[in-house]
């Protein structure tokens, strides 16, 4: 087996490793970088990547991470690698108004899981927070994280939705994500704020993600849910690089960028491969409806190049991580959901 990562330090180093293109971009990018919602699944390694890219480019650039920081360890990790931190509730518009105005913003704040029964909180997080940020930072470039869930569910034969496909969100979470996008679009038109809507489908970190969900079910002897028969994925290190590179793709009116790998993978095939690598039997449940959230990221691939890690390597790394008892973040993707209920 292609051995993956000895420990979390090695994994985080790989996830935060800037590409040559990112280093070159940081060398010419004007201004500092503000990462909002930095304490989430991707923010820690993305902010660290920005610091590393600036250092390797030989430029002085502040990278400031903003979050509630309910996890003090996350704040400590960021500060240890050179990210300045600010504790802030982004729902508090007065607190947002006190944040430093920086030329470049990566907006990663949002809410997904737990929407059922608390729809009002999800809508507040996903629409009011963008308004607070845009009111305070009308002249900043903003890469706003979004999701392929704003697109309709489609068949494999469609090849996935490209940026020209009109949104058709299913369920309140996806609807609120479209609401988030519409708020950014409104302020982009109103104030001329350059925005890139970053529609990401399934970043892979060994501690969470679609592969982790499938592999964990196999390890624990649970049936793999095959209700959604296909999916896209991308190495989170590539997704981090692409997010930073999108700072140069911001525009007014707001533009859109799909981010995922080039392949459509079959859930059953991936599960069977993981089962062999884990030396565990694989069982399935759920009836495949023949539709899924699928992104077509051909535009991003043209701009930023193909994935730097193969699907085979990602699957093998995931199996190795699970076999050696690697930590889980305990945050399932629920990729098998196709009714919009998270």
N, C-alpha and C positions, 0 to 999 in steps of 0.2 A: 504494500500500500504506500502511496505517496504521503509521507508523514507531513502533517501540517505544522502546528505550532506547539512549542514546548509548554507555554504558559500564556496567561493573559497579557503579560508585558510584551511578549513577542507578537501576539495577535494585534495589540493596539499599535505597536510600531509599524506593522504592515498596513493596517487600516489608515494610518495617518501619514503614510509615505507619499510626498508630493511627486507628481510626474514632472518630466522635463518641461512639458507645456505649461503646467501650473507655475513652476518656478519662473519661467520666462514671462508669463503674464503678470505675476506679482512684481517683477522687476520694472514694469512699465505702468502698473496701475496706480492712479493717483489716490491718495487718501488712505485712512485706516479702515479697519473692518470691525463691524459690530455684529455679533451672532446672537440672535434673540431666540430663546428657548434652547439654550446651549446644553442643558442638562439631560436632554432626551437621548434616545438610543444612538443617534448618529452624531449629535452635536459635539460630544467630547472629542472624538477623533477628527472631526472636521476642523474644529478650532485649533487643535494641535497641528494639523496639517498646514493651516494658514500660517502659523508661527514658523514652522519648519521651512515652508516655501520662501517666506520673507528672509529668513536667515540664510538660506542657500542662495537666494538671489542677491544677497549683500545689501539689502535695503532695510531702513528703519521703518517699521510699521507696527502700530499698536493693534492688537487683537483683543477685543473686549467681549466677554461672554456674559449674557444676562439670563437669569432664570430665578425661580423662587428658591431653588437650592434646598429643597426638603431633605436631600441627601447630601450631608456635609462632605462625605468622601469625594463626591463628584467635584465639588468646589476646590478641594485640596488638590485633586489630580490636575485640574486645569491650571491652577496657579503654579504648581510644580513644573509645568512645561512652558510657562511664560505667557499664559493667557490671563489678562486682568479680568476680575469678576465683579459683577454688581448684582446684588439681590434685589429683585423687583417683581411685583405682581403686575403682569402686563394688562390685566383687566382694570387696573387702577390708572385712569388717564392722567391723574396728577403725578403719579410716580413715573409714568412713561415720559411725561413732559420734562422731567428732571434728568433724563438720560442724556449722555453726550451725543451731539449731532455728528455723525460720521458719514463719510461719503459713500461707503459701501456697507450694505446690510444683507446678511443671510437670515431670512425669517423662517424659523423652524418650529414656531409655537403652534400648538393645536391639540385637539382632543378627538379620540376615536373610540376606544373601548370604554364600556360603561355608558354608552349613549342611551341604550334601552332603559327607560325609566327616569333618565336625567337629560332629556333632550334639550331643555332650556340651557343647561350648563354648556353642552356641546355647541349650541348655536352661539352663545355668548363668547366662548373661547375662539370659535372659528370665524366670527364676523365682527364682533366689537373690538377685539384685540387688533386686527388689521387696521381698523379705522383709527384707533388710538395711535398706532405707529405711523400711519400715513399722515395724520394731522401734524405729528411732531417732526417728521422727516421728509418734507415734501421735495427736497432737492437731492436726496440720496438715491443711489442705484439700489434696487431691492430685488434679490432672488428670493421668491416666495415659494416655499415648499408646498406642493399640492399632491395629488394622487391620481392614478389612472382610474380610480373608482368614479370619477365624474363622467367617464365615458359610458356608453351602453355596454351591456354584456353582449359578447359577440362569439361567433364560431371560430374554430381554428382556421377554416378555409378563408376567412376574411383577412388573415395575416396580421390582425390586430388593428387598433384604431390609431391613425396618425393624427397630427395636430389639426387637420382640416375637418375631422369628424365633430359634429355638434354634440355638446354634452347632453346626457340623458340619465342623470343620477338616480339610482335606486335606493330608497331608504333615506332616513333623516341624516345619518352621518354623511353620506355622499352629497346630499342636498346642501348640507351646511358647508361642505368643502367647496362646492360651486359658489355658495354665498361668499366664502372667503375670497375666491378668485374675483368675483364680481366687485367686491369692495376695492380690491387692488386695482382692478380695471377702471373703476370710477375715479379714483384719485389719480391714476396715471393720466387719464384724459383731463381731469379738472386742473391738476397742478403741473402737468408735464413730467411727473415722476417716472423715471425709467424703471420698468418692471419686467422681470422674466418669471412666468409661472412655470414652476419646475414640477412636472407631473411624473412622479416616481412610482415604478412598480417593482417591489420586492427586492430590497437591498439585502445582501447575505453577509451576516456576521455569524461566526460559529456559535455564539451565545444565544442567538435568536434568528428567526427567519423561516421561510418555508421549508428549507432543508432540515433545519433543527426540529421543526414541528413534526415532520414525517419521521425523521430518525428517532426522535424521542418516543413516538408512539410504538415504533418497532422494538426499541430497547425495553419498553415497559410492557410489551405483550398486548398492546391495544390495537384494534383494527385501524388501519389508515383510512381516513375519510376521503373517498374518491368522488364525492359529489361534484367537485370541480375537477374536471379531468385533465386540464392543462394550465400552465402558468408561465410567466416570464420571471427572470431573476437577473441580478447583476451584483458582482462583487462590490461590497460597500466601499472599499478603497477607490474603485472607479467612480462610484456615485459621489463620493466626497470631492474627488478631483473635478468632476463635471460640474458640481454645484459652484465651486470657486471659479471655474472657467466661464460659467454663465454670467458672471458679473459683467463680462464684456458683451453679453447678448441682451442686456436690458434695453428696453425701448419704450417709447410713448407714441401711440397706444401700446399697452402691455403686450408682450409676445409670449409664446408658449413653447416649452421644450419637453418632449417626452424623454424619459430616462429609464432604460432597462437594457437587458441583453438582446442580442439579435435573434435568439432562438425561442421557439415555443416548445416547452418540455411537457411530456406526458406524466401525470402524477403516478400512474401505475408503474411505468418504466423506471422512474426515479426511485420509487419505493422498493422495487425488486432489486435494483442495484445496491441501494443502501442495505437491504436485507442480506445480500451476499457478503458485503463488506463487514457487516456487523455479525455475521454468522447467526442470524436469527430468522425464524419463519415470519412471513408477511401475510397478513389477512387484510381484507378490505370491507368497508361498508359504505352505503350511500349509492344512490343511482346518479350517474353522470347525466346531466341535462344537456350536455353538448354546447354549453355557453360558459364564458368566463370573462374576467377582466384581463384583456390583452392589449398591451401597448405596442405600437410600431415606432421604434426609436431610430429609424433610418437617418433622420436629419441630424440627431446628436452623433450618430456614428460617423457621418460624413465630416462633421465639424471637429470631433474630438478623437476619432479613431475607434477601432474595435475594442472589445473587452480585453483586459490584460491577463485575465485568469480564465481558463477554460471551464466549461460546465463539469467536465470529468474531474478536474482538480478540486473544484468546490465541493463536489459530492464526496470525494475521497477525504478531503480535509474535514468535512462534517462528520464522517464516520469515525475518523481518528479522534476527533475531539470528544465524541460521545463515548468511545471505547475507553478513553483514558480519564473519564470522569470530569471533563471540562465543565466549568460553571455555566448555568443557564440564567438568563435574566428573568425568566418566568413571565415573559410577555409574548404569548402566542399571537401569530399574525391573523388567525382565523381566515386564512386564504380560502378555506373551503366554503365560506359564506357566499351565497349567490342570491340572497334575498334582501340584502342591504341592512340586515339587523345585526349590529355589533354590540 
